[in-house]
Amino acid sequence: MAVPDSRWIRAPRSILAWICVALLAGCEAMPEVGSPPVTAEPAPPPVVVEQDPILAELLAYYSAIGRKPAGQLRQEYKHLSGLLAAGVCDELRLRVAMLLTSPALAPLAGAKRTSKLLQPCLSPGEHEPVFTSLAEILQRRLAEQRRARAAIRRQLQLGERLEEAEARIGELNRKLDELKRIERSIRERQ
């Protein structure tokens, strides 16, 4: 049996490889039929939002509340709440509501008080639209804080009940152990 010449075995494979390389190179150079040329689109202009100076001032005030001591917050609340005009939605009213979000003033932030405080800003009227939005945010924040405080109170009450129940169980276990001891001593006498 004759062994085939290795040149003939390699030649068709190398020719096939060269044809594939030529085809691939040609495909890269040729543009796709029916597709438009790709051009870079200019980036859209940046969106510029004008900042409301009143809102910026209110937000800076809200941010500063967290850094003030509790005594200063109570004094400021007392002072500002005394300056409120009835039925008027203004910066002062929103500042008072912002003060009520502080944990130091949590006892004063009841649902009735905060609702009455923010009502002028939540009802339609001649005030800045941003005041209405901010009042809604503050109202939700105060409601969340009230719910959180109520949940903490419930948790503390449940903890106290659990401690009482554990103390009763301990007392009942001591009585049961005493009864078992008495029963053993009676059995031993008999």
N, CA, C and O atoms as a DFTB+ gen file, in Angstrom:
760 C
 N C O
     1  1       0.837      -1.160       0.000
     2  2       0.000       0.000       0.000
     3  2       0.883       1.223       0.000
     4  3       1.862       1.311       0.741
     5  1       0.527       2.144      -0.827
     6  2       1.344       3.338      -0.992
     7  2       0.878       4.414      -0.027
     8  3      -0.320       4.571       0.205
     9  1       1.804       5.140       0.522
    10  2       1.503       6.233       1.435
    11  2       1.306       7.481       0.597
    12  3       2.168       7.807      -0.219
    13  1       0.209       8.184       0.771
    14  2      -0.017       9.374      -0.038
    15  2       1.016      10.440       0.294
    16  3       1.560      10.508       1.397
    17  1       1.254      11.250      -0.696
    18  2       2.211      12.343      -0.542
    19  2       1.614      13.378       0.409
    20  3       0.472      13.800       0.227
    21  1       2.375      13.787       1.415
    22  2       1.882      14.711       2.430
    23  2       1.659      16.106       1.863
    24  3       0.903      16.884       2.445
    25  1       2.294      16.444       0.745
    26  2       2.074      17.763       0.130
    27  2       0.628      17.888      -0.317
    28  3       0.035      18.960      -0.187
    29  1       0.056      16.828      -0.834
    30  2      -1.315      16.896      -1.335
    31  2      -2.320      16.977      -0.188
    32  3      -3.393      17.559      -0.344
    33  1      -1.984      16.405       0.941
    34  2      -2.895      16.450       2.088
    35  2      -2.876      17.845       2.688
    36  3      -3.926      18.360       3.074
    37  1      -1.712      18.467       2.776
    38  2      -1.599      19.789       3.377
    39  2      -2.062      20.878       2.433
    40  3      -2.607      21.892       2.868
    41  1      -1.856      20.683       1.190
    42  2      -2.170      21.730       0.225
    43  2      -3.650      22.117       0.237
    44  3      -3.941      23.310       0.312
    45  1      -4.596      21.187       0.169
    46  2      -5.989      21.611       0.162
    47  2      -6.369      22.336       1.449
    48  3      -7.160      23.279       1.408
    49  1      -5.827      21.920       2.581
    50  2      -6.161      22.601       3.847
    51  2      -5.607      24.011       3.859
    52  3      -6.298      24.939       4.280
    53  1      -4.392      24.190       3.413
    54  2      -3.817      25.528       3.418
    55  2      -4.514      26.423       2.403
    56  3      -4.700      27.615       2.649
    57  1      -4.900      25.853       1.262
    58  2      -5.625      26.652       0.273
    59  2      -6.975      27.084       0.850
    60  3      -7.393      28.227       0.665
    61  1      -7.645      26.181       1.539
    62  2      -8.936      26.490       2.154
    63  2      -8.772      27.568       3.223
    64  3      -9.613      28.460       3.340
    65  1      -7.698      27.491       4.000
    66  2      -7.449      28.490       5.031
    67  2      -7.203      29.856       4.401
    68  3      -7.705      30.865       4.897
    69  1      -6.421      29.899       3.291
    70  2      -6.155      31.170       2.620
    71  2      -7.430      31.747       2.015
    72  3      -7.614      32.964       2.014
    73  1      -8.286      30.919       1.515
    74  2      -9.554      31.407       0.944
    75  2     -10.415      32.021       2.051
    76  3     -11.024      33.072       1.851
    77  1     -10.468      31.369       3.218
    78  2     -11.252      31.900       4.343
    79  2     -10.695      33.245       4.815
    80  3     -11.457      34.171       5.094
    81  1      -9.364      33.352       4.903
    82  2      -8.743      34.601       5.323
    83  2      -9.056      35.706       4.321
    84  3      -9.351      36.835       4.714
    85  1      -8.994      35.392       3.043
    86  2      -9.279      36.394       2.007
    87  2     -10.736      36.841       2.078
    88  3     -11.037      38.027       1.949
    89  1     -11.622      35.897       2.282
    90  2     -13.041      36.248       2.383
    91  2     -13.313      37.120       3.602
    92  3     -14.039      38.110       3.512
    93  1     -12.736      36.758       4.733
    94  2     -12.942      37.554       5.944
    95  2     -12.364      38.949       5.788
    96  3     -12.984      39.922       6.218
    97  1     -11.210      39.065       5.192
    98  2     -10.609      40.379       4.976
    99  2     -11.456      41.199       4.020
   100  3     -11.600      42.409       4.193
   101  1     -12.002      40.561       3.038
   102  2     -12.846      41.270       2.078
   103  2     -14.152      41.716       2.704
   104  3     -14.670      42.780       2.364
   105  1     -14.693      40.917       3.618
   106  2     -15.946      41.276       4.280
   107  2     -15.780      42.498       5.161
   108  3     -16.694      43.313       5.284
   109  1     -14.619      42.625       5.771
   110  2     -14.389      43.774       6.633
   111  2     -14.272      45.052       5.820
   112  3     -14.696      46.115       6.273
   113  1     -13.722      44.965       4.665
   114  2     -13.503      46.155       3.843
   115  2     -14.771      46.594       3.132
   116  3     -14.921      47.777       2.827
   117  1     -15.685      45.678       2.861
   118  2     -16.889      46.021       2.115
   119  2     -17.970      46.539       3.048
   120  3     -18.205      45.934       4.094
   121  1     -18.643      47.645       2.706
   122  2     -19.739      48.124       3.535
   123  2     -20.947      47.206       3.375
   124  3     -21.113      46.549       2.347
   125  1     -21.791      47.171       4.415
   126  2     -22.992      46.354       4.337
   127  2     -23.950      46.976       3.340
   128  3     -24.073      48.198       3.251
   129  1     -24.625      46.120       2.593
   130  2     -25.578      46.588       1.592
   131  2     -26.855      47.003       2.304
   132  3     -27.370      46.259       3.139
   133  1     -27.363      48.167       1.986
   134  2     -28.629      48.632       2.520
   135  2     -28.525      49.355       3.857
   136  3     -29.529      49.902       4.312
   137  1     -27.399      49.388       4.492
   138  2     -27.296      50.091       5.765
   139  2     -26.633      51.439       5.525
   140  3     -25.653      51.534       4.787
   141  1     -27.167      52.470       6.146
   142  2     -26.580      53.804       5.958
   143  2     -25.233      53.872       6.657
   144  3     -24.990      53.132       7.610
   145  1     -24.381      54.728       6.205
   146  2     -23.083      54.880       6.867
   147  2     -23.287      55.377       8.301
   148  3     -24.163      56.197       8.574
   149  1     -22.468      54.868       9.191
   150  2     -22.577      55.230      10.600
   151  2     -21.862      56.557      10.819
   152  3     -20.688      56.719      10.484
   153  1     -22.601      57.497      11.389
   154  2     -22.009      58.787      11.736
   155  2     -22.260      59.033      13.213
   156  3     -23.292      58.622      13.744
   157  1     -21.364      59.672      13.854
   158  2     -21.510      59.978      15.279
   159  2     -22.500      61.117      15.444
   160  3     -22.367      62.172      14.822
   161  1     -23.502      60.887      16.297
   162  2     -24.488      61.928      16.562
   163  2     -23.938      62.840      17.642
   164  3     -23.284      62.382      18.580
   165  1     -24.201      64.112      17.510
   166  2     -23.726      65.018      18.558
   167  2     -24.495      64.745      19.853
   168  3     -25.682      64.420      19.825
   169  1     -23.821      64.877      20.959
   170  2     -24.450      64.657      22.264
   171  2     -25.506      65.726      22.490
   172  3     -25.320      66.879      22.100
   173  1     -26.627      65.344      23.126
   174  2     -27.653      66.359      23.399
   175  2     -27.108      67.384      24.386
   176  3     -26.248      67.069      25.208
   177  1     -27.600      68.579      24.303
   178  2     -27.100      69.608      25.225
   179  2     -27.466      69.231      26.662
   180  3     -28.511      68.622      26.889
   181  1     -26.632      69.579      27.619
   182  2     -26.933      69.239      29.012
   183  2     -28.188      69.968      29.479
   184  3     -28.463      71.101      29.082
   185  1     -28.940      69.277      30.335
   186  2     -30.154      69.862      30.886
   187  2     -29.755      70.798      32.015
   188  3     -29.037      70.413      32.938
   189  1     -30.223      72.008      31.927
   190  2     -29.914      73.002      32.945
   191  2     -31.175      73.230      33.761
   192  3     -32.212      73.626      33.229
   193  1     -31.076      72.976      35.051
   194  2     -32.198      73.194      35.942
   195  2     -31.880      74.410      36.792
   196  3     -30.871      74.463      37.495
   197  1     -32.753      75.364      36.707
   198  2     -32.544      76.559      37.511
   199  2     -32.961      76.245      38.938
   200  3     -34.053      75.728      39.174
   201  1     -32.111      76.551      39.863
   202  2     -32.397      76.267      41.260
   203  2     -33.147      77.440      41.856
   204  3     -32.746      78.597      41.729
   205  1     -34.238      77.110      42.504
   206  2     -35.037      78.114      43.182
   207  2     -34.283      78.556      44.437
   208  3     -33.995      77.722      45.295
   209  1     -33.960      79.830      44.565
   210  2     -33.168      80.268      45.724
   211  2     -33.905      80.057      47.049
   212  3     -33.275      79.781      48.069
   213  1     -35.235      80.187      47.039
   214  2     -36.000      79.977      48.270
   215  2     -35.909      78.516      48.690
   216  3     -35.705      78.207      49.864
   217  1     -36.062      77.619      47.716
   218  2     -35.975      76.190      48.009
   219  2     -34.573      75.823      48.485
   220  3     -34.417      75.040      49.423
   221  1     -33.575      76.376      47.852
   222  2     -32.190      76.099      48.264
   223  2     -31.959      76.543      49.703
   224  3     -31.298      75.846      50.472
   225  1     -32.500      77.695      50.066
   226  2     -32.356      78.205      51.428
   227  2     -33.084      77.309      52.431
   228  3     -32.570      77.040      53.517
   229  1     -34.287      76.848      52.062
   230  2     -35.044      75.961      52.949
   231  2     -34.342      74.616      53.134
   232  3     -34.304      74.076      54.239
   233  1     -33.796      74.087      52.061
   234  2     -33.094      72.813      52.155
   235  2     -31.812      72.941      52.988
   236  3     -31.457      72.023      53.727
   237  1     -31.135      74.056      52.871
   238  2     -29.941      74.298      53.688
   239  2     -30.336      74.390      55.167
   240  3     -29.623      73.895      56.040
   241  1     -31.468      75.020      55.434
   242  2     -31.959      75.125      56.811
   243  2     -32.289      73.731      57.359
   244  3     -31.940      73.402      58.492
   245  1     -32.960      72.926      56.545
   246  2     -33.328      71.568      56.958
   247  2     -32.081      70.729      57.244
   248  3     -32.053      69.942      58.190
   249  1     -31.078      70.905      56.433
   250  2     -29.820      70.185      56.630
   251  2     -29.141      70.621      57.931
   252  3     -28.535      69.799      58.618
   253  1     -29.236      71.892      58.266
   254  2     -28.587      72.425      59.466
   255  2     -29.290      71.990      60.746
   256  3     -28.676      71.998      61.813
   257  1     -30.560      71.612      60.662
   258  2     -31.314      71.220      61.862
   259  2     -30.646      70.041      62.560
   260  3     -30.590      70.002      63.789
   261  1     -30.149      69.101      61.805
   262  2     -29.535      67.914      62.389
   263  2     -28.262      68.192      63.169
   264  3     -27.834      67.357      63.967
   265  1     -27.660      69.332      62.958
   266  2     -26.408      69.665      63.638
   267  2     -26.614      70.555      64.872
   268  3     -25.661      70.858      65.590
   269  1     -27.859      70.967      65.110
   270  2     -28.123      71.869      66.239
   271  2     -28.436      71.066      67.499
   272  3     -29.018      69.984      67.417
   273  1     -28.053      71.591      68.664
   274  2     -28.380      70.912      69.912
   275  2     -29.885      70.998      70.205
   276  3     -30.577      71.892      69.719
   277  1     -30.367      70.050      71.008
   278  2     -31.801      69.946      71.293
   279  2     -32.356      71.216      71.933
   280  3     -33.445      71.664      71.575
   281  1     -31.624      71.793      72.863
   282  2     -32.095      73.013      73.530
   283  2     -32.287      74.160      72.550
   284  3     -33.273      74.894      72.629
   285  1     -31.360      74.310      71.642
   286  2     -31.459      75.372      70.649
   287  2     -32.656      75.121      69.719
   288  3     -33.344      76.062      69.325
   289  1     -32.897      73.868      69.376
   290  2     -34.051      73.552      68.513
   291  2     -35.360      73.891      69.212
   292  3     -36.274      74.433      68.590
   293  1     -35.457      73.576      70.501
   294  2     -36.693      73.892      71.242
   295  2     -36.922      75.390      71.303
   296  3     -38.046      75.854      71.115
   297  1     -35.855      76.160      71.565
   298  2     -35.984      77.625      71.608
   299  2     -36.392      78.170      70.244
   300  3     -37.260      79.038      70.151
   301  1     -35.776      77.669      69.209
   302  2     -36.072      78.142      67.859
   303  2     -37.518      77.805      67.479
   304  3     -38.208      78.619      66.864
   305  1     -37.969      76.607      67.847
   306  2     -39.356      76.212      67.556
   307  2     -40.325      77.152      68.272
   308  3     -41.289      77.636      67.678
   309  1     -40.063      77.402      69.539
   310  2     -40.939      78.288      70.319
   311  2     -40.988      79.684      69.703
   312  3     -42.055      80.284      69.577
   313  1     -39.823      80.187      69.323
   314  2     -39.748      81.527      68.738
   315  2     -40.470      81.589      67.386
   316  3     -41.297      82.472      67.161
   317  1     -40.151      80.638      66.480
   318  2     -40.730      80.681      65.134
   319  2     -42.232      80.377      65.128
   320  3     -42.984      80.978      64.360
   321  1     -42.664      79.454      65.974
   322  2     -44.097      79.133      65.984
   323  2     -44.917      80.306      66.508
   324  3     -46.093      80.437      66.171
   325  1     -44.311      81.154      67.324
   326  2     -45.002      82.354      67.792
   327  2     -45.141      83.402      66.704
   328  3     -45.975      84.299      66.829
   329  1     -44.360      83.319      65.651
   330  2     -44.400      84.305      64.563
   331  2     -45.324      83.898      63.420
   332  3     -45.524      84.676      62.487
   333  1     -45.891      82.690      63.474
   334  2     -46.718      82.201      62.364
   335  2     -47.980      83.027      62.188
   336  3     -48.661      83.354      63.160
   337  1     -48.285      83.360      60.945
   338  2     -49.529      84.042      60.617
   339  2     -50.572      82.972      60.284
   340  3     -50.276      82.000      59.590
   341  1     -51.775      83.161      60.780
   342  2     -52.831      82.156      60.600
   343  2     -53.195      82.019      59.126
   344  3     -53.447      83.013      58.445
   345  1     -53.219      80.777      58.638
   346  2     -53.691      80.487      57.282
   347  2     -52.754      80.881      56.162
   348  3     -53.152      80.834      54.998
   349  1     -51.518      81.270      56.465
   350  2     -50.573      81.707      55.443
   351  2     -49.496      80.635      55.258
   352  3     -48.906      80.149      56.223
   353  1     -49.254      80.279      53.985
   354  2     -48.180      79.334      53.676
   355  2     -46.958      80.148      53.263
   356  3     -46.934      80.775      52.204
   357  1     -45.960      80.121      54.114
   358  2     -44.734      80.851      53.821
   359  2     -43.537      80.033      54.293
   360  3     -43.685      78.924      54.806
   361  1     -42.354      80.602      54.110
   362  2     -41.118      79.919      54.500
   363  2     -41.100      79.616      55.994
   364  3     -40.620      78.562      56.412
   365  1     -41.613      80.523      56.782
   366  2     -41.618      80.364      58.233
   367  2     -42.389      79.115      58.647
   368  3     -41.943      78.364      59.514
   369  1     -43.529      78.897      58.036
   370  2     -44.361      77.727      58.346
   371  2     -43.610      76.432      58.005
   372  3     -43.660      75.456      58.754
   373  1     -42.931      76.443      56.888
   374  2     -42.178      75.258      56.487
   375  2     -40.975      75.026      57.410
   376  3     -40.614      73.883      57.690
   377  1     -40.368      76.101      57.871
   378  2     -39.252      75.957      58.806
   379  2     -39.721      75.334      60.126
   380  3     -39.037      74.489      60.705
   381  1     -40.888      75.762      60.586
   382  2     -41.435      75.193      61.825
   383  2     -41.708      73.698      61.626
   384  3     -41.410      72.889      62.504
   385  1     -42.271      73.339      60.479
   386  2     -42.522      71.921      60.195
   387  2     -41.206      71.148      60.114
   388  3     -41.129      70.005      60.566
   389  1     -40.191      71.754      59.552
   390  2     -38.881      71.100      59.479
   391  2     -38.311      70.869      60.874
   392  3     -37.695      69.834      61.131
   393  1     -38.512      71.821      61.767
   394  2     -38.031      71.661      63.138
   395  2     -38.709      70.471      63.817
   396  3     -38.087      69.773      64.618
   397  1     -39.979      70.244      63.496
   398  2     -40.712      69.136      64.112
   399  2     -40.196      67.770      63.678
   400  3     -40.502      66.769      64.326
   401  1     -39.426      67.704      62.605
   402  2     -38.867      66.417      62.185
   403  2     -37.684      66.005      63.053
   404  3     -37.217      64.869      62.968
   405  1     -37.199      66.919      63.884
   406  2     -36.079      66.612      64.767
   407  2     -36.539      65.698      65.900
   408  3     -37.621      65.896      66.451
   409  1     -35.729      64.699      66.253
   410  2     -36.091      63.830      67.380
   411  2     -36.269      64.606      68.690
   412  3     -37.029      64.179      69.559
   413  1     -35.586      65.726      68.837
   414  2     -35.705      66.530      70.054
   415  2     -37.112      67.095      70.219
   416  3     -37.553      67.343      71.341
   417  1     -37.816      67.300      69.112
   418  2     -39.158      67.875      69.170
   419  2     -40.241      66.839      68.859
   420  3     -41.387      67.199      68.591
   421  1     -39.886      65.577      68.893
   422  2     -40.825      64.502      68.561
   423  2     -42.111      64.550      69.396
   424  3     -43.184      64.302      68.847
   425  1     -42.051      64.859      70.701
   426  2     -43.304      64.913      71.463
   427  2     -44.282      65.979      70.969
   428  3     -45.485      65.881      71.210
   429  1     -43.774      66.980      70.291
   430  2     -44.633      68.056      69.785
   431  2     -45.186      67.763      68.397
   432  3     -46.037      68.506      67.906
   433  1     -44.719      66.694      67.754
   434  2     -45.067      66.424      66.357
   435  2     -46.250      65.474      66.234
   436  3     -46.189      64.502      65.482
   437  1     -47.315      65.747      66.960
   438  2     -48.519      64.929      66.864
   439  2     -49.217      65.133      65.531
   440  3     -48.961      66.109      64.827
   441  1     -50.097      64.208      65.193
   442  2     -50.778      64.247      63.893
   443  2     -51.639      65.501      63.758
   444  3     -51.639      66.141      62.706
   445  1     -52.366      65.853      64.802
   446  2     -53.250      67.028      64.719
   447  2     -52.447      68.307      64.552
   448  3     -52.791      69.172      63.746
   449  1     -51.369      68.417      65.326
   450  2     -50.564      69.638      65.278
   451  2     -49.905      69.809      63.914
   452  3     -49.935      70.900      63.346
   453  1     -49.314      68.746      63.387
   454  2     -48.627      68.865      62.100
   455  2     -49.615      69.065      60.956
   456  3     -49.329      69.785      60.000
   457  1     -50.774      68.427      61.056
   458  2     -51.791      68.613      60.015
   459  2     -52.265      70.067      59.998
   460  3     -52.379      70.680      58.937
   461  1     -52.535      70.602      61.174
   462  2     -52.981      71.999      61.278
   463  2     -51.883      72.948      60.793
   464  3     -52.162      73.952      60.138
   465  1     -50.636      72.617      61.122
   466  2     -49.508      73.458      60.724
   467  2     -49.341      73.495      59.208
   468  3     -49.135      74.564      58.634
   469  1     -49.427      72.348      58.562
   470  2     -49.145      72.271      57.119
   471  2     -50.373      72.499      56.239
   472  3     -50.228      72.634      55.024
   473  1     -51.554      72.544      56.803
   474  2     -52.782      72.682      56.010
   475  2     -52.764      73.892      55.073
   476  3     -53.170      73.739      53.921
   477  1     -52.329      75.066      55.482
   478  2     -52.313      76.197      54.545
   479  2     -51.439      75.944      53.304
   480  3     -51.726      76.469      52.228
   481  1     -50.383      75.147      53.454
   482  2     -49.511      74.881      52.315
   483  2     -50.042      73.746      51.443
   484  3     -49.707      73.664      50.261
   485  1     -50.863      72.875      52.015
   486  2     -51.392      71.736      51.268
   487  2     -52.682      72.072      50.525
   488  3     -53.023      71.412      49.543
   489  1     -53.394      73.086      50.984
   490  2     -54.620      73.469      50.297
   491  2     -54.301      74.492      49.207
   492  3     -53.319      75.227      49.309
   493  1     -55.138      74.536      48.158
   494  2     -54.877      75.501      47.077
   495  2     -54.904      76.927      47.607
   496  3     -55.720      77.288      48.456
   497  1     -54.016      77.693      47.095
   498  2     -53.946      79.081      47.527
   499  2     -52.887      79.820      46.742
   500  3     -52.313      79.298      45.787
   501  1     -52.643      81.033      47.160
   502  2     -51.656      81.867      46.479
   503  2     -50.303      81.738      47.167
   504  3     -49.841      82.651      47.850
   505  1     -49.687      80.587      46.968
   506  2     -48.341      80.384      47.496
   507  2     -47.527      79.652      46.438
   508  3     -48.061      79.140      45.454
   509  1     -46.249      79.619      46.666
   510  2     -45.327      78.986      45.713
   511  2     -45.670      77.511      45.540
   512  3     -45.924      76.824      46.529
   513  1     -45.682      77.005      44.299
   514  2     -45.950      75.571      44.103
   515  2     -44.915      74.677      44.785
   516  3     -45.222      73.561      45.202
   517  1     -43.694      75.179      44.891
   518  2     -42.652      74.394      45.550
   519  2     -42.973      74.230      47.037
   520  3     -42.561      73.246      47.652
   521  1     -43.700      75.178      47.617
   522  2     -44.091      75.074      49.021
   523  2     -45.047      73.904      49.221
   524  3     -44.962      73.191      50.221
   525  1     -45.954      73.709      48.272
   526  2     -46.893      72.595      48.371
   527  2     -46.142      71.271      48.311
   528  3     -46.408      70.367      49.104
   529  1     -45.218      71.155      47.385
   530  2     -44.438      69.921      47.261
   531  2     -43.626      69.662      48.524
   532  3     -43.589      68.535      49.016
   533  1     -42.991      70.670      49.036
   534  2     -42.185      70.524      50.240
   535  2     -43.067      70.188      51.448
   536  3     -42.679      69.382      52.294
   537  1     -44.239      70.797      51.529
   538  2     -45.167      70.504      52.627
   539  2     -45.636      69.049      52.567
   540  3     -45.771      68.397      53.603
   541  1     -45.882      68.543      51.364
   542  2     -46.277      67.130      51.220
   543  2     -45.157      66.205      51.687
   544  3     -45.404      65.213      52.371
   545  1     -43.933      66.537      51.314
   546  2     -42.777      65.730      51.733
   547  2     -42.646      65.762      53.255
   548  3     -42.435      64.724      53.881
   549  1     -42.768      66.934      53.842
   550  2     -42.654      67.057      55.295
   551  2     -43.785      66.313      56.007
   552  3     -43.570      65.688      57.046
   553  1     -44.980      66.386      55.444
   554  2     -46.115      65.680      56.041
   555  2     -45.865      64.169      56.043
   556  3     -46.112      63.497      57.045
   557  1     -45.378      63.639      54.924
   558  2     -45.064      62.203      54.860
   559  2     -43.954      61.850      55.841
   560  3     -44.024      60.823      56.515
   561  1     -42.944      62.683      55.922
   562  2     -41.811      62.430      56.827
   563  2     -42.281      62.401      58.280
   564  3     -41.894      61.520      59.047
   565  1     -43.106      63.356      58.648
   566  2     -43.610      63.409      60.023
   567  2     -44.502      62.204      60.323
   568  3     -44.450      61.654      61.424
   569  1     -45.315      61.793      59.357
   570  2     -46.168      60.613      59.550
   571  2     -45.310      59.353      59.711
   572  3     -45.607      58.506      60.553
   573  1     -44.261      59.230      58.917
   574  2     -43.351      58.077      59.041
   575  2     -42.682      58.059      60.415
   576  3     -42.531      57.001      61.026
   577  1     -42.293      59.215      60.885
   578  2     -41.653      59.289      62.198
   579  2     -42.635      58.898      63.302
   580  3     -42.255      58.213      64.252
   581  1     -43.902      59.330      63.184
   582  2     -44.908      58.945      64.182
   583  2     -45.118      57.435      64.169
   584  3     -45.217      56.811      65.225
   585  1     -45.188      56.840      62.959
   586  2     -45.357      55.384      62.872
   587  2     -44.157      54.662      63.469
   588  3     -44.319      53.648      64.148
   589  1     -42.965      55.168      63.226
   590  2     -41.756      54.540      63.771
   591  2     -41.750      54.629      65.298
   592  3     -41.405      53.660      65.975
   593  1     -42.127      55.779      65.838
   594  2     -42.176      55.927      67.301
   595  2     -43.229      54.992      67.896
   596  3     -43.000      54.394      68.947
   597  1     -44.383      54.860      67.231
   598  2     -45.427      53.956      67.717
   599  2     -44.939      52.510      67.676
   600  3     -45.217      51.742      68.597
   601  1     -44.228      52.136      66.641
   602  2     -43.698      50.770      66.534
   603  2     -42.673      50.514      67.643
   604  3     -42.636      49.422      68.210
   605  1     -41.857      51.496      67.949
   606  2     -40.871      51.345      69.018
   607  2     -41.577      51.198      70.366
   608  3     -41.183      50.371      71.189
   609  1     -42.630      52.009      70.593
   610  2     -43.389      51.888      71.843
   611  2     -43.999      50.497      71.975
   612  3     -43.940      49.890      73.044
   613  1     -44.597      49.982      70.870
   614  2     -45.180      48.639      70.899
   615  2     -44.109      47.594      71.186
   616  3     -44.339      46.656      71.949
   617  1     -42.950      47.756      70.580
   618  2     -41.864      46.805      70.792
   619  2     -41.405      46.832      72.247
   620  3     -41.139      45.781      72.829
   621  1     -41.311      48.017      72.839
   622  2     -40.925      48.121      74.243
   623  2     -41.971      47.481      75.150
   624  3     -41.629      46.797      76.115
   625  1     -43.257      47.707      74.836
   626  2     -44.323      47.095      75.624
   627  2     -44.267      45.578      75.524
   628  3     -44.428      44.880      76.525
   629  1     -44.038      45.067      74.318
   630  2     -43.921      43.616      74.150
   631  2     -42.719      43.074      74.908
   632  3     -42.787      41.988      75.484
   633  1     -41.625      43.816      74.912
   634  2     -40.447      43.411      75.672
   635  2     -40.747      43.341      77.164
   636  3     -40.319      42.410      77.846
   637  1     -41.490      44.337      77.671
   638  2     -41.866      44.334      79.088
   639  2     -42.774      43.149      79.400
   640  3     -42.602      42.481      80.420
   641  1     -43.743      42.891      78.520
   642  2     -44.642      41.744      78.721
   643  2     -43.857      40.431      78.713
   644  3     -44.132      39.529      79.503
   645  1     -42.893      40.339      77.823
   646  2     -42.083      39.131      77.752
   647  2     -41.293      38.937      79.045
   648  3     -41.212      37.826      79.569
   649  1     -40.716      40.018      79.554
   650  2     -39.975      39.923      80.813
   651  2     -40.896      39.493      81.953
   652  3     -40.510      38.673      82.785
   653  1     -42.122      40.048      81.996
   654  2     -43.085      39.671      83.028
   655  2     -43.461      38.191      82.892
   656  3     -43.535      37.468      83.886
   657  1     -43.693      37.755      81.664
   658  2     -44.052      36.354      81.434
   659  2     -42.904      35.433      81.832
   660  3     -43.136      34.382      82.428
   661  1     -41.670      35.814      81.510
   662  2     -40.518      35.005      81.895
   663  2     -40.376      34.945      83.414
   664  3     -40.011      33.906      83.965
   665  1     -40.665      36.058      84.089
   666  2     -40.598      36.072      85.554
   667  2     -41.675      35.150      86.135
   668  3     -41.411      34.421      87.092
   669  1     -42.885      35.176      85.565
   670  2     -43.961      34.281      86.035
   671  2     -43.600      32.828      85.796
   672  3     -43.832      31.975      86.652
   673  1     -43.031      32.545      84.630
   674  2     -42.619      31.167      84.320
   675  2     -41.555      30.709      85.312
   676  3     -41.594      29.573      85.785
   677  1     -40.616      31.578      85.626
   678  2     -39.581      31.244      86.612
   679  2     -40.187      30.952      87.978
   680  3     -39.790      29.999      88.649
   681  1     -41.147      31.772      88.386
   682  2     -41.815      31.564      89.675
   683  2     -42.596      30.249      89.674
   684  3     -42.542      29.493      90.644
   685  1     -43.327      29.974      88.577
   686  2     -44.075      28.717      88.483
   687  2     -43.138      27.515      88.483
   688  3     -43.459      26.490      89.084
   689  1     -41.990      27.618      87.825
   690  2     -41.008      26.525      87.828
   691  2     -40.474      26.279      89.242
   692  3     -40.272      25.133      89.642
   693  1     -40.248      27.363      89.998
   694  2     -39.781      27.201      91.373
   695  2     -40.846      26.491      92.223
   696  3     -40.530      25.613      93.025
   697  1     -42.117      26.888      92.033
   698  2     -43.212      26.240      92.778
   699  2     -43.330      24.773      92.385
   700  3     -43.534      23.911      93.241
   701  1     -43.201      24.489      91.089
   702  2     -43.278      23.104      90.614
   703  2     -42.140      22.272      91.199
   704  3     -42.355      21.132      91.614
   705  1     -40.944      22.828      91.236
   706  2     -39.811      22.119      91.832
   707  2     -40.063      21.850      93.322
   708  3     -39.728      20.780      93.829
   709  1     -40.649      22.822      94.012
   710  2     -40.966      22.647      95.430
   711  2     -41.992      21.535      95.617
   712  3     -41.860      20.705      96.516
   713  1     -43.024      21.523      94.756
   714  2     -44.038      20.453      94.838
   715  2     -43.424      19.087      94.556
   716  3     -43.774      18.111      95.219
   717  1     -42.519      18.999      93.591
   718  2     -41.845      17.728      93.294
   719  2     -41.008      17.277      94.485
   720  3     -40.953      16.086      94.791
   721  1     -40.360      18.219      95.154
   722  2     -39.555      17.891      96.329
   723  2     -40.437      17.357      97.449
   724  3     -40.089      16.385      98.120
   725  1     -41.593      18.012      97.644
   726  2     -42.536      17.553      98.673
   727  2     -43.042      16.161      98.329
   728  3     -43.130      15.301      99.205
   729  1     -43.376      15.929      97.054
   730  2     -43.871      14.614      96.627
   731  2     -42.815      13.536      96.861
   732  3     -43.159      12.439      97.301
   733  1     -41.556      13.809      96.584
   734  2     -40.481      12.830      96.806
   735  2     -40.326      12.519      98.297
   736  3     -40.105      11.371      98.684
   737  1     -40.445      13.552      99.117
   738  2     -40.287      13.325     100.557
   739  2     -41.448      12.496     101.097
   740  3     -41.249      11.697     102.011
   741  1     -42.675      12.668     100.548
   742  2     -43.822      11.869     100.965
   743  2     -43.621      10.417     100.543
   744  3     -43.912       9.511     101.324
   745  1     -43.137      10.175      99.346
   746  2     -42.895       8.819      98.852
   747  2     -41.836       8.114      99.699
   748  3     -41.934       6.919      99.977
   749  1     -40.834       8.874     100.098
   750  2     -39.759       8.274     100.897
   751  2     -40.272       7.858     102.274
   752  3     -39.785       6.871     102.824
   753  1     -41.235       8.573     102.847
   754  2     -41.778       8.257     104.167
   755  2     -42.643       7.000     104.119
   756  3     -42.743       6.262     105.099
   757  1     -43.248       6.777     102.995
   758  2     -44.149       5.628     102.910
   759  2     -43.389       4.405     102.731
   760  3     -43.971       3.325     102.638
